Amino acid sequence: MPDERSLSGQDRPFWETKFLGQMSREEWESLCDGCGKCCLVKLVDPETEHLAYTEVSCKLLDIGACRCTDYPNRKARVPDCVILTPDVVDHLNWMPSTCAYKLIHDGDPLPWWHPLVCGDPEMVHKAGISVRNKVTNETEVADEDLPDYIVDWPA
């Protein structure tokens, strides 16, 4: 039986009818809900490989807008920044469970607060999903202090 996304679906939104690799650049970019969770500093315990999120953001994240301040040049300015592509989504165990790229990859629906669903780009913030007003920029935190900023809410 074919996957539902391979069926016509004329009256269904693109994220329900296409696989990630079939999306145009505009469609791909619109999947980002603007939560900013992927821009949080994450720590990995070298012994257990346990992943921990911190309430510290990348230096390029505009904490109020929850958007990268230099999106076109982010990889050059932050070498460990991961550029999301359909090929890498499956391998990123640190993606938050609310991430549209992860949800669509796994065949799950977008949540009600996602801008593509509700039509309101502020709803991700109103619903308390984003990092707005919850984080500190990494320029204000010493690396050795990062363990003091570990939180569990982003996952």
C-alpha positions in Angstrom: 0.0 0.0 0.0 1.5 3.4 -0.9 2.3 6.0 1.7 -0.5 8.6 2.1 1.9 11.3 1.0 2.3 9.7 -2.4 -1.4 10.0 -3.1 -2.9 13.0 -4.8 -4.0 15.0 -1.8 -5.0 18.1 -3.8 -6.9 19.6 -0.9 -4.2 18.8 1.7 -1.3 21.1 2.7 2.1 20.4 1.2 3.5 19.1 4.5 0.9 16.3 4.5 1.5 15.4 0.8 5.2 15.6 0.4 8.3 14.0 1.9 10.9 16.4 3.2 13.1 15.8 0.1 10.3 16.7 -2.3 9.7 20.2 -0.8 10.8 23.4 -2.5 13.2 25.6 -0.6 10.3 27.9 0.3 8.2 25.0 1.7 11.3 23.6 3.6 12.0 27.0 5.2 8.4 27.5 6.2 8.5 24.3 8.3 10.6 26.1 10.9 8.2 27.3 13.6 10.7 29.8 15.0 10.9 28.1 18.4 14.7 28.5 18.6 15.2 25.2 20.5 17.7 23.9 17.9 19.9 26.9 18.7 20.3 25.9 22.3 23.7 24.8 23.5 23.6 21.1 24.1 26.0 19.1 26.3 26.9 15.4 25.8 28.3 13.3 28.6 31.4 11.6 27.1 30.9 8.5 29.2 27.2 7.9 28.9 26.5 9.9 25.7 23.5 11.4 27.5 22.4 14.6 25.8 21.4 17.6 27.9 19.9 20.8 26.7 20.9 24.1 28.4 19.0 27.3 28.7 21.9 29.0 26.8 21.5 29.9 23.2 23.9 30.2 20.3 25.5 33.6 20.0 23.6 34.3 16.7 20.1 33.7 18.1 18.0 36.8 18.5 16.3 35.7 21.7 13.3 37.9 21.3 12.6 37.0 17.6 13.8 33.4 18.0 15.6 33.7 14.7 19.2 33.6 13.6 20.7 37.0 13.2 23.0 35.9 10.3 21.2 32.9 8.8 23.0 33.0 5.4 26.4 32.9 7.1 25.6 30.9 10.2 27.9 27.9 9.4 30.9 30.2 8.7 30.4 32.1 11.9 29.4 29.1 14.1 31.3 26.1 12.6 29.4 23.5 14.7 26.0 24.8 13.4 24.1 22.0 11.7 22.5 22.9 8.4 19.3 21.0 8.2 18.7 19.0 5.1 16.4 16.0 4.4 19.4 13.7 4.5 20.5 14.7 8.0 17.2 15.0 9.9 17.1 11.3 10.6 20.5 11.4 12.2 19.9 14.3 14.6 19.0 12.8 17.9 19.1 16.2 19.6 16.2 17.6 17.6 13.4 18.6 20.0 10.3 16.4 19.8 8.2 19.4 18.7 10.4 20.1 15.6 8.4 20.1 12.4 11.3 18.6 10.4 11.4 15.6 12.8 7.6 15.3 13.0 7.2 15.2 9.2 10.1 12.9 8.8 8.4 10.5 11.3 5.0 10.8 9.6 3.5 12.8 12.5 1.1 15.8 12.2 2.2 19.3 12.9 0.9 20.6 16.3 -2.0 23.1 16.5 0.3 26.0 17.4 2.6 25.6 14.3 2.3 28.8 12.1 1.5 26.7 9.1 -1.5 25.1 10.9 -2.8 28.1 12.9 -1.7 30.9 10.6 -0.2 32.9 13.4 3.7 33.0 13.6 3.4 34.3 17.2 1.4 31.3 18.4 4.6 29.2 19.0 5.5 31.9 21.6 2.1 32.4 23.0 1.8 28.6 23.5 5.1 28.6 25.5 6.9 26.3 23.0 9.7 28.7 22.0 12.8 29.8 23.9 11.6 33.4 24.0 12.4 35.0 27.4 13.7 31.6 28.7 17.4 31.6 27.7 20.7 33.5 28.0 23.0 34.1 25.1 26.2 32.1 25.2 28.3 35.3 25.1 27.1 35.8 28.7 28.0 32.4 30.0 31.5 30.9 30.6 31.9 27.4 29.1 32.8 25.9 32.4 29.5 27.2 33.8 27.3 25.5 31.1 26.5 22.5 33.3 24.8 24.9 35.7 22.3 25.8 32.9 21.1 22.3 32.1 17.3 22.1 31.8 14.8 19.5 30.6 12.0 21.6 29.1 13.3 21.8 25.5 13.1 18.1 24.8 
